[in-house]
């Protein structure tokens, strides 16, 4: 099972490779990051680390033994004990339960390390895999929204401190 690690500066090359290799796969279910993301990746990575240092977000990567990133699990817009959960798993690693395990691991970190009491999430209606992960990990559907021009559902999950 890959290790869930808090994003660090030295993860940049592996994260960029992960995003490039899976760009088309991800674009089938979530809004594409766009060419500028890849053209200015180093600056974007540094900006994410700065946001993380300020406690505004917590970015995580799923790292295989050889250092390859096979997933990302992030908490963004941290405020008032709550954050927005987002995750993506590499195409070649999909279907192995990695997202479910990683999200469950993040619950412990979110409550114990980051002091969060609830997580929000969203998934496009046609993103069956992400919706299944959210349901499987105890999120409750709370409503509807539009994300990137796509119909989506919103979810919430309360956290318990250990």
NUNUKOL-867662 format. One record per residue (C-alpha): residue in three letters; x, y, z. Coordinates in pm, whole numbers, plus 50000, padded with zeros to 5 digits. Layout:
ALAXYZ/...
end
This chain:
UNK500005000050000/UNK501445034149910/UNK502375057750191/UNK500325089450247/UNK502815118250278/UNK502355155350336/UNK503455174050024/UNK507105185150029/UNK509335204349787/UNK511095172549674/UNK507775157249560/UNK507585181849268/UNK509085159948992/UNK506955129649086/UNK503775150649116/UNK504395166448777/UNK504955132148620/UNK501745119448785/UNK499715148848655/UNK501155146348301/UNK500695108748274/UNK497085110448394/UNK495915143248240/UNK493535127947985/UNK492285102248235/UNK491465129048493/UNK489885152148234/UNK487255125548171/UNK485845130448522/UNK487065164248653/UNK487865197948501/UNK491225197848322/UNK493975217948493/UNK494855235648167/UNK498145241247988/UNK499225269448223/UNK499285244948516/UNK501955224448341/UNK503845254048194/UNK504205270248537/UNK504225239248753/UNK507255248648967/UNK505695281949070/UNK502365264649139/UNK504045238149354/UNK505805265149558/UNK502505283849599/UNK500835252249730/UNK503625247149982/UNK503225283350098/UNK499475278550145/UNK500195246950339/UNK502735264850561/UNK500065290850638/UNK497585263450739/UNK495165272250459/UNK495455238250290/UNK497035204250349/UNK498245186050039/UNK499095149050043/UNK500525124249796/UNK500295086449785/UNK503835074549722/UNK504905039749613/UNK508115024249748/UNK510125036749449/UNK508985072749498/UNK506305072649227/UNK503195093049309/UNK500025072949241/UNK497525096049406/UNK496785129349565/UNK494475135949859/UNK494075172449954/UNK492315194050208/UNK491735229350080/UNK489995260550203/UNK490625252250569/UNK488525274950790/UNK486425272451104/UNK487295235851163/UNK486255224950814/UNK487985218450481/UNK487155207050128/UNK488415172150038/UNK489695164349691/UNK491405133049562/UNK492665117049243/UNK494245083349179/UNK496445073848881/UNK494705054148608/UNK497065024748650/UNK496325023649025/UNK492545027648998/UNK490275000149124/UNK492654988949402/UNK490835007249683/UNK493605033049722/UNK491255063049732/UNK489095047150003/UNK492095038350220/UNK493755072350167/UNK490585091650251/UNK490125071250569/UNK493755077750668/UNK493195114650609/UNK490285115150856/UNK492735107551138/UNK495195134151024/UNK492455159650970/UNK491095155651322/UNK494255148551522/UNK496895169051341/UNK494935196951171/UNK492155201651429/UNK489325197651179/UNK485835187051280/UNK484235182450937/UNK485075177650571/UNK483125188350264/UNK483445172449922/UNK481895173349579/UNK481765149649286/UNK480275152048940/UNK477125131448900/UNK478825110748631/UNK481935104748845/UNK480615072248987/UNK483975061349132/UNK484485092949340/UNK480895092749459/UNK481345056449568/UNK484495065349765/UNK482665093549942/UNK479705071550031/UNK481945042450136/UNK483905064950372/UNK480855079050550/UNK480115111450365/UNK476485121950349/UNK475015138050040/UNK473915173750116/UNK472865189149786/UNK473625197449427/UNK475975221749257/UNK477725227948928/UNK481495223048903/UNK483285232148582/UNK479985232648397/UNK479065197648518/UNK476225187548746/UNK477675176349080/UNK476625165249426/UNK477925179349753/UNK478775159150061/UNK479805163850425/UNK481485141650684/UNK481795149651051/UNK485105140051216/UNK485745127451566/UNK488875136651753/UNK490885106451869/
end
